[in-house]
Amino acid sequence: MELAVKLVGDYSSRDKSIRLCSYILKVLAGTGNTKFGAKIAKIASEISACRTVLRLFDDIPMLAYTLSYGLGKTVSCFF
C-alpha cells in the first residue's frame, strides 16, 4: 500500500505513473493480434487524455498559490 501511495502521492509521481502506463500500453498495442492491439491502443489514448486533464487541473492551485504569495511588502495588491 505504501508503494501505491508513493506512486500517486504527488503530482510529479502521478504524472510519471500515468505516462509509464500509457507507453507500456502503446508498446503492447503494436505487438500481436490486431483486434487486441486496437483495444489496447484505445486504452492508451484514453490514458494520455487523462494526463492532459491532470495537467489542466494543476493551473488552479498554482494561481491560488501565486495570489496568496502576493507582491511583497512595498507593493499593494489591487484585489
PLY file of the C-alpha trace (Angstrom):
ply
format ascii 1.0
element vertex 79
property float x
property float y
property float z
element edge 78
property int vertex1
property int vertex2
end_header
0.00 0.00 0.00
2.86 2.38 0.79
4.30 1.81 -2.67
0.98 2.75 -4.26
0.84 5.95 -2.20
4.39 6.83 -3.28
3.46 6.22 -6.93
0.44 8.54 -6.89
1.04 10.69 -3.81
2.00 13.92 -5.56
1.61 15.48 -8.98
5.03 14.54 -10.34
4.83 10.87 -9.40
1.22 10.66 -10.61
2.22 12.07 -13.99
5.17 9.67 -14.28
2.98 6.68 -13.39
0.29 7.59 -15.91
2.92 8.26 -18.60
4.58 4.90 -17.94
1.25 3.06 -18.20
0.46 4.87 -21.43
3.81 3.98 -23.00
3.58 0.34 -21.94
0.12 0.07 -23.46
1.32 1.69 -26.70
4.10 -0.89 -26.97
1.63 -3.70 -26.30
-0.74 -2.29 -28.92
1.95 -2.55 -31.57
2.51 -6.25 -31.00
0.25 -9.24 -31.50
-3.35 -9.51 -32.63
-4.87 -6.56 -34.49
-8.20 -6.59 -32.58
-6.40 -6.80 -29.27
-3.93 -4.13 -30.41
-6.75 -1.78 -31.39
-8.41 -2.14 -27.98
-5.13 -1.56 -26.17
-4.36 1.46 -28.38
-7.74 2.95 -27.46
-7.00 2.48 -23.75
-3.56 4.07 -24.23
-5.09 7.12 -25.90
-7.63 7.47 -23.07
-4.83 7.37 -20.50
-2.94 10.02 -22.47
-6.06 12.19 -22.36
-6.18 11.63 -18.61
-2.65 13.08 -18.37
-3.79 16.16 -20.28
-6.70 16.75 -17.92
-4.42 16.21 -14.93
-2.09 18.94 -16.21
-5.03 21.32 -16.71
-6.11 20.96 -13.08
-2.62 21.99 -11.94
-3.26 25.58 -13.08
-5.86 26.36 -10.39
-3.66 25.52 -7.37
-0.74 27.43 -8.90
-2.94 30.50 -9.43
-4.14 30.30 -5.81
-0.55 29.99 -4.58
0.55 32.97 -6.67
-2.31 35.12 -5.41
-1.67 34.13 -1.78
2.05 34.84 -2.12
1.39 38.45 -3.06
3.74 41.03 -4.48
5.83 41.84 -1.42
5.65 44.37 1.43
6.11 47.53 -0.63
3.61 46.83 -3.41
-0.09 46.54 -2.62
-2.33 44.15 -4.46
-5.46 45.52 -6.15
-7.77 42.57 -5.42
0 1
1 2
2 3
3 4
4 5
5 6
6 7
7 8
8 9
9 10
10 11
11 12
12 13
13 14
14 15
15 16
16 17
17 18
18 19
19 20
20 21
21 22
22 23
23 24
24 25
25 26
26 27
27 28
28 29
29 30
30 31
31 32
32 33
33 34
34 35
35 36
36 37
37 38
38 39
39 40
40 41
41 42
42 43
43 44
44 45
45 46
46 47
47 48
48 49
49 50
50 51
51 52
52 53
53 54
54 55
55 56
56 57
57 58
58 59
59 60
60 61
61 62
62 63
63 64
64 65
65 66
66 67
67 68
68 69
69 70
70 71
71 72
72 73
73 74
74 75
75 76
76 77
77 78
